[in-house]
Amino acid sequence: MGFKTPLYETHVAAGARMVDFGGWDMPVHYGSQIEEHHAVRRDAGMFDVSHMLIADVSGVRARDYLRHLLANDVAKLKDPGKALYSCMLNERGGVVDDLITYFGDEQHFRVVVNAGTRDKDTAWLKRWAQPFQVDIEPRTDLAMVAVQGPNARAKAAKVIGKSADAVLGMKPFFSRQLAEHFVATTGYTGEDGWEIILPAKDIAAFWAALRDAGVSQCGLGARDTLRLEAGMNLYGNDMDENLTPLESGLTWTVAFDPAERDFIGRAALEAQRRAGVARKLVGLVLEDRGVLRSHQKVVVPGVGEGEMTSGTFSPTLERSIGFARVPAATGEQVQVDIRGKLLAARVVKYPFVRKGKALI
Amino acid sequence: MSSIPSNLKYLDSHEWARVESDGTITVGISDHAQGALGDLVFVEVPEVGRALAKGGAAAVVESVKAASDVYSPVSGEVIANNSEALSATPELVNSDPYGQGWLFKVKPSNNGELGSLLDAKAYEKVIEEAGH
Protein backbone atom coordinates (compact mmCIF):
# COMPACT_ATOMS: atom_id res chain seq x y z
CA MET A 1 0.00 0.00 0.00
CA GLY A 2 1.22 3.47 -0.83
CA PHE A 3 1.01 6.76 1.03
CA LYS A 4 -2.33 8.55 0.84
CA THR A 5 -3.08 12.25 0.65
CA PRO A 6 -5.99 13.69 2.70
CA LEU A 7 -8.03 13.54 -0.53
CA TYR A 8 -7.55 9.80 -1.13
CA GLU A 9 -11.10 8.87 -0.09
CA THR A 10 -12.50 11.71 -2.18
CA HIS A 11 -10.70 10.42 -5.29
CA VAL A 12 -11.86 6.85 -4.77
CA ALA A 13 -15.45 7.98 -4.18
CA ALA A 14 -15.29 9.98 -7.42
CA GLY A 15 -14.37 6.84 -9.34
CA ALA A 16 -10.76 7.79 -10.02
CA ARG A 17 -8.37 5.21 -11.39
CA MET A 18 -5.65 5.13 -8.73
CA VAL A 19 -2.00 4.39 -9.53
CA ASP A 20 1.29 4.41 -7.69
CA PHE A 21 3.22 7.64 -8.17
CA GLY A 22 6.51 7.86 -6.28
CA GLY A 23 5.12 5.68 -3.51
CA TRP A 24 1.78 7.54 -3.34
CA ASP A 25 -1.65 6.26 -4.35
CA MET A 26 -2.75 9.01 -6.72
CA PRO A 27 -5.56 9.49 -9.27
CA VAL A 28 -4.34 9.14 -12.87
CA HIS A 29 -7.76 10.15 -14.24
CA TYR A 30 -11.43 10.26 -13.25
CA GLY A 31 -12.78 8.92 -16.55
CA SER A 32 -11.10 10.61 -19.50
CA GLN A 33 -7.59 12.00 -19.34
CA ILE A 34 -8.11 13.94 -22.58
CA GLU A 35 -11.29 15.64 -21.34
CA GLU A 36 -9.49 16.62 -18.14
CA HIS A 37 -6.66 18.06 -20.22
CA HIS A 38 -9.09 20.15 -22.29
CA ALA A 39 -10.90 21.34 -19.14
CA VAL A 40 -7.66 22.99 -18.00
CA ARG A 41 -6.89 24.53 -21.41
CA ARG A 42 -10.44 25.82 -21.91
CA ASP A 43 -12.02 26.35 -18.48
CA ALA A 44 -10.75 25.25 -15.06
CA GLY A 45 -9.38 22.04 -13.61
CA MET A 46 -7.90 21.04 -10.27
CA PHE A 47 -5.20 18.63 -9.18
CA ASP A 48 -4.44 17.13 -5.80
CA VAL A 49 -0.74 17.85 -5.37
CA SER A 50 -0.64 17.16 -1.65
CA HIS A 51 1.93 14.43 -2.25
CA MET A 52 4.51 17.13 -2.89
CA LEU A 53 6.52 18.23 0.13
CA ILE A 54 6.08 21.71 1.55
CA ALA A 55 8.97 22.73 3.82
CA ASP A 56 9.46 26.01 5.64
CA VAL A 57 12.98 27.37 5.94
CA SER A 58 13.47 29.83 8.76
CA GLY A 59 16.34 31.60 10.45
CA VAL A 60 18.33 34.81 10.39
CA ARG A 61 20.53 33.40 7.61
CA ALA A 62 17.75 31.72 5.60
CA ARG A 63 18.60 33.69 2.48
CA ASP A 64 22.34 32.91 2.70
CA TYR A 65 21.49 29.25 3.12
CA LEU A 66 19.30 29.16 0.00
CA ARG A 67 21.90 31.11 -1.99
CA HIS A 68 24.33 28.29 -1.22
CA LEU A 69 21.83 25.46 -1.71
CA LEU A 70 20.19 26.49 -5.00
CA ALA A 71 21.60 26.97 -8.49
CA ASN A 72 19.27 29.91 -9.09
CA ASP A 73 19.84 32.94 -6.89
CA VAL A 74 17.24 33.84 -4.27
CA ALA A 75 18.83 37.31 -4.16
CA LYS A 76 16.36 37.88 -7.04
CA LEU A 77 13.53 37.56 -4.50
CA LYS A 78 13.12 41.16 -3.35
CA ASP A 79 9.37 41.64 -3.01
CA PRO A 80 7.63 39.64 -0.29
CA GLY A 81 5.66 36.77 -1.82
CA LYS A 82 7.84 36.49 -4.93
CA ALA A 83 8.56 32.93 -6.14
CA LEU A 84 11.57 31.42 -7.92
CA TYR A 85 12.06 28.15 -9.81
CA SER A 86 15.42 26.49 -9.25
CA CYS A 87 17.38 23.28 -9.31
CA MET A 88 19.15 21.97 -6.24
CA LEU A 89 22.43 20.37 -7.32
CA ASN A 90 24.90 17.90 -5.89
CA GLU A 91 28.65 18.60 -5.92
CA ARG A 92 28.90 17.00 -9.38
CA GLY A 93 26.35 19.45 -10.76
CA GLY A 94 23.69 16.71 -11.00
CA VAL A 95 20.11 17.68 -10.21
CA VAL A 96 19.01 16.49 -6.76
CA ASP A 97 15.57 18.00 -7.43
CA ASP A 98 13.82 20.99 -8.93
CA LEU A 99 11.67 23.14 -6.69
CA ILE A 100 9.93 26.46 -6.17
CA THR A 101 10.97 28.83 -3.40
CA TYR A 102 8.47 31.36 -2.04
CA PHE A 103 9.81 34.43 -0.23
CA GLY A 104 7.88 35.27 2.93
CA ASP A 105 10.18 37.65 4.74
CA GLU A 106 13.94 37.85 5.44
CA GLN A 107 13.72 35.00 7.96
CA HIS A 108 11.02 32.87 6.35
CA PHE A 109 11.08 31.08 3.00
CA ARG A 110 8.95 28.18 1.83
CA VAL A 111 10.03 25.49 -0.63
CA VAL A 112 7.87 22.95 -2.46
CA VAL A 113 9.66 19.84 -3.77
CA ASN A 114 8.68 16.70 -5.69
CA ALA A 115 6.85 13.81 -4.06
CA GLY A 116 9.10 11.03 -5.27
CA THR A 117 12.17 12.72 -3.80
CA ARG A 118 10.76 14.05 -0.53
CA ASP A 119 12.82 11.89 1.84
CA LYS A 120 16.03 12.43 -0.08
CA ASP A 121 15.30 16.16 -0.31
CA THR A 122 14.52 16.50 3.39
CA ALA A 123 17.84 14.87 4.24
CA TRP A 124 19.63 17.09 1.73
CA LEU A 125 17.99 20.30 3.02
CA LYS A 126 18.93 19.38 6.59
CA ARG A 127 22.45 18.32 5.69
CA TRP A 128 23.37 21.84 4.55
CA ALA A 129 21.30 23.69 7.15
CA GLN A 130 23.56 23.40 10.15
CA PRO A 131 26.32 25.90 9.24
CA PHE A 132 23.62 28.51 8.51
CA GLN A 133 21.65 27.64 11.64
CA VAL A 134 18.38 27.53 9.76
CA ASP A 135 15.44 25.40 10.73
CA ILE A 136 13.82 23.08 8.15
CA GLU A 137 10.23 22.23 8.96
CA PRO A 138 8.37 19.76 6.72
CA ARG A 139 4.73 20.89 6.77
CA THR A 140 2.88 17.60 6.73
CA ASP A 141 -0.02 19.43 8.40
CA LEU A 142 -0.67 21.18 5.08
CA ALA A 143 -2.16 20.02 1.78
CA MET A 144 -2.06 21.55 -1.69
CA VAL A 145 -4.41 21.89 -4.65
CA ALA A 146 -3.50 23.33 -8.07
CA VAL A 147 -6.45 25.10 -9.73
CA GLN A 148 -5.51 25.84 -13.33
CA GLY A 149 -7.11 27.20 -16.48
CA PRO A 150 -8.44 30.46 -17.94
CA ASN A 151 -11.36 30.50 -15.49
CA ALA A 152 -9.46 29.02 -12.55
CA ARG A 153 -8.87 32.21 -10.59
CA ALA A 154 -12.45 33.44 -10.88
CA LYS A 155 -13.90 30.10 -9.80
CA ALA A 156 -11.45 29.54 -6.95
CA ALA A 157 -11.88 33.13 -5.72
CA LYS A 158 -15.61 32.53 -5.31
CA VAL A 159 -14.88 29.55 -3.10
CA ILE A 160 -12.22 31.30 -1.01
CA GLY A 161 -14.51 34.29 -0.52
CA LYS A 162 -13.91 37.97 0.14
CA SER A 163 -10.27 37.54 1.19
CA ALA A 164 -9.40 36.40 -2.34
CA ASP A 165 -9.96 39.94 -3.66
CA ALA A 166 -6.44 40.72 -2.47
CA VAL A 167 -4.88 38.13 -4.81
CA LEU A 168 -7.13 38.30 -7.89
CA GLY A 169 -4.73 40.62 -9.70
CA MET A 170 -1.52 39.05 -8.40
CA LYS A 171 1.27 38.84 -10.98
CA PRO A 172 2.72 35.50 -12.15
CA PHE A 173 5.14 33.80 -9.75
CA PHE A 174 3.92 35.53 -6.62
CA SER A 175 2.30 34.26 -3.45
CA ARG A 176 0.38 35.58 -0.52
CA GLN A 177 -0.86 34.14 2.74
CA LEU A 178 -4.55 34.91 3.26
CA ALA A 179 -6.34 34.03 6.48
CA GLU A 180 -6.49 30.29 5.79
CA HIS A 181 -5.17 29.93 2.27
CA PHE A 182 -1.67 30.38 0.95
CA VAL A 183 -2.28 31.35 -2.69
CA ALA A 184 0.44 31.33 -5.37
CA THR A 185 0.32 32.21 -9.06
CA THR A 186 2.42 29.20 -9.98
CA GLY A 187 1.57 25.96 -11.74
CA TYR A 188 2.64 23.14 -14.03
CA THR A 189 0.23 23.52 -16.93
CA GLY A 190 1.10 26.66 -18.91
CA GLU A 191 -2.24 28.18 -17.95
CA ASP A 192 -3.33 30.92 -15.62
CA GLY A 193 -4.26 29.74 -12.15
CA TRP A 194 -3.29 29.22 -8.57
CA GLU A 195 -1.59 26.70 -6.39
CA ILE A 196 -3.31 26.83 -3.02
CA ILE A 197 -1.95 25.49 0.26
CA LEU A 198 -4.23 25.06 3.26
CA PRO A 199 -4.54 22.95 6.41
CA ALA A 200 -4.85 19.25 5.53
CA LYS A 201 -8.02 18.94 7.62
CA ASP A 202 -9.79 21.53 5.43
CA ILE A 203 -8.77 20.25 2.02
CA ALA A 204 -11.65 17.80 1.40
CA ALA A 205 -14.28 20.49 1.99
CA PHE A 206 -12.34 22.95 -0.18
CA TRP A 207 -12.07 20.38 -2.99
CA ALA A 208 -15.82 19.67 -2.82
CA ALA A 209 -16.60 23.40 -2.94
CA LEU A 210 -14.35 23.87 -5.98
CA ARG A 211 -16.12 20.97 -7.69
CA ASP A 212 -19.48 22.57 -6.94
CA ALA A 213 -18.13 25.82 -8.40
CA GLY A 214 -17.53 24.03 -11.71
CA VAL A 215 -13.84 23.16 -11.44
CA SER A 216 -13.14 19.77 -13.10
CA GLN A 217 -11.23 17.10 -11.18
CA CYS A 218 -8.06 16.21 -13.06
CA GLY A 219 -5.59 13.40 -12.53
CA LEU A 220 -1.86 13.09 -12.87
CA GLY A 221 -2.28 11.84 -16.45
CA ALA A 222 -3.57 15.22 -17.62
CA ARG A 223 -0.99 16.94 -15.43
CA ASP A 224 1.73 15.19 -17.44
CA THR A 225 0.35 16.04 -20.90
CA LEU A 226 -0.27 19.64 -19.81
CA ARG A 227 3.25 20.14 -18.44
CA LEU A 228 4.80 18.61 -21.54
CA GLU A 229 2.79 20.91 -23.84
CA ALA A 230 3.88 23.78 -21.58
CA GLY A 231 7.51 22.75 -22.10
CA MET A 232 8.19 22.00 -18.45
CA ASN A 233 10.66 19.36 -17.30
CA LEU A 234 9.70 16.38 -15.18
CA TYR A 235 12.22 15.32 -12.56
CA GLY A 236 13.35 11.72 -13.05
CA ASN A 237 12.45 11.82 -16.76
CA ASP A 238 14.12 14.90 -18.20
CA MET A 239 16.81 15.36 -15.56
CA ASP A 240 18.23 13.50 -12.57
CA GLU A 241 21.25 13.30 -10.29
CA ASN A 242 23.55 12.27 -13.13
CA LEU A 243 22.62 15.13 -15.46
CA THR A 244 23.32 18.81 -15.04
CA PRO A 245 20.89 21.65 -15.79
CA LEU A 246 23.11 22.59 -18.76
CA GLU A 247 22.27 19.32 -20.54
CA SER A 248 18.63 19.39 -19.39
CA GLY A 249 17.35 22.58 -20.99
CA LEU A 250 17.61 24.38 -17.65
CA THR A 251 20.60 26.65 -18.18
CA TRP A 252 18.22 29.61 -17.80
CA THR A 253 17.62 28.58 -14.18
CA VAL A 254 21.31 28.72 -13.22
CA ALA A 255 22.53 32.10 -11.93
CA PHE A 256 26.28 32.23 -12.66
CA ASP A 257 26.30 35.92 -11.70
CA PRO A 258 27.48 37.16 -9.33
CA ALA A 259 30.68 35.15 -9.82
CA GLU A 260 31.50 35.11 -6.12
CA ARG A 261 28.30 33.31 -5.08
CA ASP A 262 29.35 29.83 -3.98
CA PHE A 263 26.48 27.44 -4.68
CA ILE A 264 26.65 23.66 -4.51
CA GLY A 265 27.64 22.26 -7.93
CA ARG A 266 29.01 25.53 -9.26
CA ALA A 267 32.55 24.26 -9.87
CA ALA A 268 31.24 21.24 -11.78
CA LEU A 269 28.97 23.38 -13.98
CA GLU A 270 31.78 25.81 -14.75
CA ALA A 271 34.09 22.95 -15.69
CA GLN A 272 31.40 21.51 -17.95
CA ARG A 273 30.83 24.86 -19.55
CA ARG A 274 34.55 25.33 -20.22
CA ALA A 275 34.84 21.85 -21.73
CA GLY A 276 31.71 22.38 -23.83
CA VAL A 277 28.33 20.83 -23.09
CA ALA A 278 28.12 17.72 -25.28
CA ARG A 279 24.36 17.19 -25.13
CA LYS A 280 21.25 19.31 -25.08
CA LEU A 281 17.57 18.82 -24.38
CA VAL A 282 15.32 19.66 -27.34
CA GLY A 283 11.62 19.68 -28.06
CA LEU A 284 10.41 17.31 -30.80
CA VAL A 285 7.26 17.10 -32.88
CA LEU A 286 6.68 13.77 -34.58
CA GLU A 287 5.93 14.31 -38.26
CA ASP A 288 4.98 10.72 -39.01
CA ARG A 289 2.08 8.98 -37.27
CA GLY A 290 2.81 7.37 -33.92
CA VAL A 291 3.52 8.34 -30.34
CA LEU A 292 6.85 9.47 -28.86
CA ARG A 293 7.70 7.86 -25.50
CA SER A 294 10.57 8.19 -23.06
CA HIS A 295 13.59 5.94 -23.74
CA GLN A 296 13.00 5.62 -27.49
CA LYS A 297 16.23 5.97 -29.43
CA VAL A 298 16.78 9.18 -31.40
CA VAL A 299 18.95 9.03 -34.52
CA VAL A 300 20.56 12.24 -35.76
CA PRO A 301 21.92 11.46 -39.24
CA GLY A 302 25.59 12.38 -39.53
CA VAL A 303 25.79 13.50 -35.89
CA GLY A 304 25.02 10.65 -33.53
CA GLU A 305 22.32 9.32 -31.29
CA GLY A 306 20.16 10.50 -28.43
CA GLU A 307 17.19 9.40 -26.36
CA MET A 308 13.64 10.52 -25.72
CA THR A 309 13.24 11.67 -22.11
CA SER A 310 9.48 12.42 -22.25
CA GLY A 311 6.90 11.84 -24.92
CA THR A 312 3.17 11.78 -25.32
CA PHE A 313 0.24 12.48 -27.56
CA SER A 314 -0.61 16.17 -27.24
CA PRO A 315 -4.39 16.55 -26.89
CA THR A 316 -4.21 20.25 -27.86
CA LEU A 317 -2.05 19.77 -30.97
CA GLU A 318 -3.46 16.32 -31.80
CA ARG A 319 -0.01 15.00 -32.59
CA SER A 320 2.87 13.57 -30.68
CA ILE A 321 5.42 15.79 -28.92
CA GLY A 322 8.30 15.15 -26.56
CA PHE A 323 11.70 16.05 -25.19
CA ALA A 324 14.91 14.34 -26.29
CA ARG A 325 18.49 14.55 -25.09
CA VAL A 326 20.61 14.72 -28.24
CA PRO A 327 24.18 15.66 -29.30
CA ALA A 328 24.79 19.42 -29.11
CA ALA A 329 25.33 19.62 -32.89
CA THR A 330 21.82 18.34 -33.67
CA GLY A 331 20.01 20.49 -36.23
CA GLU A 332 16.33 20.59 -37.15
CA GLN A 333 15.61 17.05 -38.32
CA VAL A 334 15.96 13.80 -36.40
CA GLN A 335 14.54 10.29 -36.55
CA VAL A 336 13.00 8.36 -33.69
CA ASP A 337 13.10 4.59 -33.49
CA ILE A 338 9.55 3.49 -32.71
CA ARG A 339 9.24 -0.30 -32.60
CA GLY A 340 12.04 -0.72 -35.11
CA LYS A 341 10.86 1.92 -37.58
CA LEU A 342 12.69 5.22 -37.99
CA LEU A 343 10.07 7.98 -38.00
CA ALA A 344 10.72 11.64 -38.84
CA ALA A 345 10.62 14.25 -36.10
CA ARG A 346 11.32 17.97 -36.16
CA VAL A 347 13.24 19.90 -33.50
CA VAL A 348 11.16 22.82 -32.24
CA LYS A 349 11.39 25.55 -29.65
CA TYR A 350 9.17 24.94 -26.64
CA PRO A 351 6.72 25.60 -24.96
CA PHE A 352 4.51 23.82 -27.48
CA VAL A 353 1.32 25.35 -26.03
CA ARG A 354 0.82 28.40 -23.82
CA LYS A 355 -2.43 29.78 -22.47
CA GLY A 356 -4.52 27.59 -24.75
CA LYS A 357 -2.64 28.55 -27.93
CA ALA A 358 -0.47 26.33 -30.12
CA LEU A 359 3.01 27.82 -30.53
CA ILE A 360 4.43 25.40 -33.09
CA MET B 1 -18.42 -3.56 -14.46
CA SER B 2 -17.11 -3.92 -17.95
CA SER B 3 -19.11 -5.69 -20.63
CA ILE B 4 -18.14 -9.24 -21.69
CA PRO B 5 -20.39 -10.49 -24.53
CA SER B 6 -21.08 -14.20 -24.24
CA ASN B 7 -20.89 -14.87 -28.01
CA LEU B 8 -17.15 -14.04 -28.12
CA LYS B 9 -13.95 -15.90 -27.22
CA TYR B 10 -11.12 -14.26 -25.27
CA LEU B 11 -7.43 -14.37 -24.47
CA ASP B 12 -6.26 -13.72 -20.91
CA SER B 13 -4.26 -10.82 -22.42
CA HIS B 14 -7.65 -9.12 -23.08
CA GLU B 15 -8.22 -9.66 -26.80
CA TRP B 16 -11.56 -10.91 -28.11
CA ALA B 17 -12.23 -13.11 -31.14
CA ARG B 18 -15.51 -13.49 -33.00
CA VAL B 19 -16.05 -16.41 -35.38
CA GLU B 20 -17.96 -15.04 -38.40
CA SER B 21 -20.38 -17.09 -40.49
CA ASP B 22 -17.75 -17.52 -43.24
CA GLY B 23 -15.27 -18.98 -40.76
CA THR B 24 -13.04 -15.91 -40.52
CA ILE B 25 -12.11 -14.43 -37.14
CA THR B 26 -12.57 -10.77 -36.18
CA VAL B 27 -10.27 -9.52 -33.42
CA GLY B 28 -10.36 -6.58 -31.02
CA ILE B 29 -9.61 -5.68 -27.41
CA SER B 30 -12.08 -6.09 -24.57
CA ASP B 31 -14.07 -3.40 -22.83
CA HIS B 32 -12.00 -4.06 -19.72
CA ALA B 33 -8.77 -3.51 -21.69
CA GLN B 34 -9.89 -0.22 -23.24
CA GLY B 35 -10.96 1.02 -19.81
CA ALA B 36 -7.61 0.13 -18.30
CA LEU B 37 -5.69 1.81 -21.12
CA GLY B 38 -7.70 5.02 -21.08
CA ASP B 39 -8.21 7.33 -24.06
CA LEU B 40 -6.67 5.72 -27.15
CA VAL B 41 -4.77 8.05 -29.45
CA PHE B 42 -3.05 5.72 -31.92
CA VAL B 43 -3.68 2.24 -33.26
CA GLU B 44 -1.32 0.25 -35.48
CA VAL B 45 -2.99 -2.73 -37.16
CA PRO B 46 -1.34 -5.56 -39.17
CA GLU B 47 -1.25 -5.23 -42.95
CA VAL B 48 -3.49 -7.38 -45.10
CA GLY B 49 -1.63 -10.52 -46.17
CA ARG B 50 0.57 -10.70 -43.09
CA ALA B 51 0.86 -14.15 -41.50
CA LEU B 52 0.13 -14.16 -37.77
CA ALA B 53 1.00 -16.78 -35.19
CA LYS B 54 -1.33 -17.56 -32.30
CA GLY B 55 -0.18 -15.49 -29.31
CA GLY B 56 2.16 -13.38 -31.42
CA ALA B 57 2.18 -9.56 -31.35
CA ALA B 58 -0.15 -8.43 -34.14
CA ALA B 59 -1.21 -4.84 -33.40
CA VAL B 60 -0.36 -1.96 -31.06
CA VAL B 61 -2.82 0.25 -29.23
CA GLU B 62 -1.53 3.45 -27.65
CA SER B 63 -3.32 5.50 -25.07
CA VAL B 64 -2.18 8.92 -23.91
CA LYS B 65 -0.12 7.16 -21.31
CA ALA B 66 1.30 3.98 -22.81
CA ALA B 67 1.63 1.58 -25.75
CA SER B 68 0.36 -2.00 -25.50
CA ASP B 69 0.79 -4.97 -27.80
CA VAL B 70 -2.28 -6.81 -29.04
CA TYR B 71 -1.79 -10.54 -29.56
CA SER B 72 -3.47 -12.65 -32.18
CA PRO B 73 -5.88 -15.24 -30.75
CA VAL B 74 -5.27 -17.58 -33.70
CA SER B 75 -2.73 -18.33 -36.42
CA GLY B 76 -3.59 -17.33 -39.93
CA GLU B 77 -3.49 -14.64 -42.59
CA VAL B 78 -4.76 -11.09 -42.12
CA ILE B 79 -7.58 -10.54 -44.63
CA ALA B 80 -8.76 -7.10 -43.48
CA ASN B 81 -7.95 -4.38 -40.99
CA ASN B 82 -9.81 -1.41 -39.57
CA SER B 83 -7.05 1.12 -40.21
CA GLU B 84 -9.26 3.44 -42.26
CA ALA B 85 -11.59 4.13 -39.34
CA LEU B 86 -9.04 3.86 -36.56
CA SER B 87 -6.38 6.12 -38.03
CA ALA B 88 -8.82 9.01 -37.92
CA THR B 89 -10.75 8.00 -34.82
CA PRO B 90 -8.78 5.63 -32.56
CA GLU B 91 -11.26 6.47 -29.78
CA LEU B 92 -13.74 4.08 -31.47
CA VAL B 93 -11.89 1.38 -29.55
CA ASN B 94 -12.96 3.13 -26.33
CA SER B 95 -16.53 3.86 -27.31
CA ASP B 96 -17.37 0.63 -29.15
CA PRO B 97 -14.69 -2.02 -28.43
CA TYR B 98 -16.78 -4.94 -29.74
CA GLY B 99 -18.22 -3.13 -32.76
CA GLN B 100 -16.72 -0.25 -34.74
CA GLY B 101 -13.53 -0.54 -32.71
CA TRP B 102 -12.51 -3.92 -34.17
CA LEU B 103 -8.85 -4.20 -35.18
CA PHE B 104 -8.31 -6.90 -37.82
CA LYS B 105 -9.75 -10.07 -39.41
CA VAL B 106 -7.89 -13.34 -39.82
CA LYS B 107 -8.45 -16.37 -42.02
CA PRO B 108 -7.46 -19.06 -39.52
CA SER B 109 -5.02 -21.74 -40.59
CA ASN B 110 -5.80 -24.09 -37.71
CA ASN B 111 -9.38 -24.19 -36.43
CA GLY B 112 -8.27 -26.41 -33.57
CA GLU B 113 -6.78 -23.34 -31.89
CA LEU B 114 -10.23 -21.89 -31.27
CA GLY B 115 -10.86 -24.52 -28.62
CA SER B 116 -8.08 -23.15 -26.42
CA LEU B 117 -9.62 -19.66 -26.14
CA LEU B 118 -11.55 -18.58 -23.05
CA ASP B 119 -15.30 -18.25 -23.00
CA ALA B 120 -16.95 -15.20 -21.40
CA LYS B 121 -17.25 -16.83 -17.98
CA ALA B 122 -13.61 -17.87 -17.87
CA TYR B 123 -12.49 -14.42 -19.04
CA GLU B 124 -14.61 -12.73 -16.39
CA LYS B 125 -12.77 -14.82 -13.83
CA VAL B 126 -9.40 -13.67 -15.22
CA ILE B 127 -10.41 -10.04 -14.73
CA GLU B 128 -11.76 -10.66 -11.24
CA GLU B 129 -8.62 -12.43 -10.11
CA ALA B 130 -6.40 -9.69 -11.53
CA GLY B 131 -8.38 -7.19 -9.49
CA HIS B 132 -7.46 -8.81 -6.17
Interface residues (C-beta under 8 A of the other chain):
Chain A: R17 V28 H29 S32 Q33 I34 G221 D224 T225 R289 G290 V291 R293 T312 F313 P315 S320 R339
Chain B: G38 D39 V41 F42 E44 V60 E62 S63 V64 K65 A66 A67 S87
